[in-house]
């Protein structure tokens, strides 16, 4: 089966192109399906929540330290004060960061985390990591997308109160270091947003192994590429457009602009001869098969059901 991972269905153009409206009208619709369930089907058996930091670290650099430690993402972040408090405006890949930013900011932050027993490093400018002892207890940190645009205090870590306080103190001290750092003054002068906070998330150790229901992955997403490496799945960059491909592949289209998504991928995919499942990030799931073309009595739909 060909599995497409798609952005929220609301990003599709309205009205739907006629071919999509017709295909969706004849397709099987699974309202309970979404990105999370699609990924769990693709990589079954892994304990939830996934150790995001260790998996993306595997995609960034597979070094000898990886399997002997726990890892926590400490991504660069922008928190903007407002009249009601503050809002998380951007993290990681949403901030334009270069190696020069890493080289300037990390030396100022490393002593803070070193005193706490953690090593801070950034093999990629947009993904920063804390290396922890394998048995380090951690609270449950919220994913950045859960708090984006909202007050971070409304999305606290969950767990032992003393442990949560410790990480709050570390986060506050990191904010002080970043607020006073001259690199942020240089970024503001260049018209770039400052890095004034860190967002912790995705802690845990790398699993010993994983399995996948797909032999091939097409994606640039570091989490999926880390999962593919762990499961010995062949991972390739996303081509520019849909073309003939294996009947069994996991294809990540979430980052594509809406026009390219429809014109270069979804419309050409309708001619694929094998079965497909399209999983929109927030649902639903759409089953497509060549035999559905015979369902001529079904009317086209103006939009997918919520």
Buried (B, 14 or more C-beta within 10 A) or exposed (E): BBBBBBBEBEBBEEEBBEBBBBBBBBBEBBEEBBBEBBBEBBBEEBEEEBBBBBBBBBBBEBEEEBBEBBBBBBBBBBBEEEEEEBBBBBBBBBBEBEEEBBEBBBEBBBEBBEEBEBEBBBBBBBBBBBBBEEEBEBBEBBBBEEBBEEBBEEBBBEBEEEEBEBBBEBBEBBBEBBEEBEBBEBBEEEEBBBBBBBBBBBBBBBBEEBEBBBBBBBBEBBBBBBBBBBBEBEBBEBEEEBEEBEEBBBBBBBEBEEEBBBBBBBBBBBEBEEBBBBBBBBBBBBBBBEEBEEEEEEEBBEEBEE
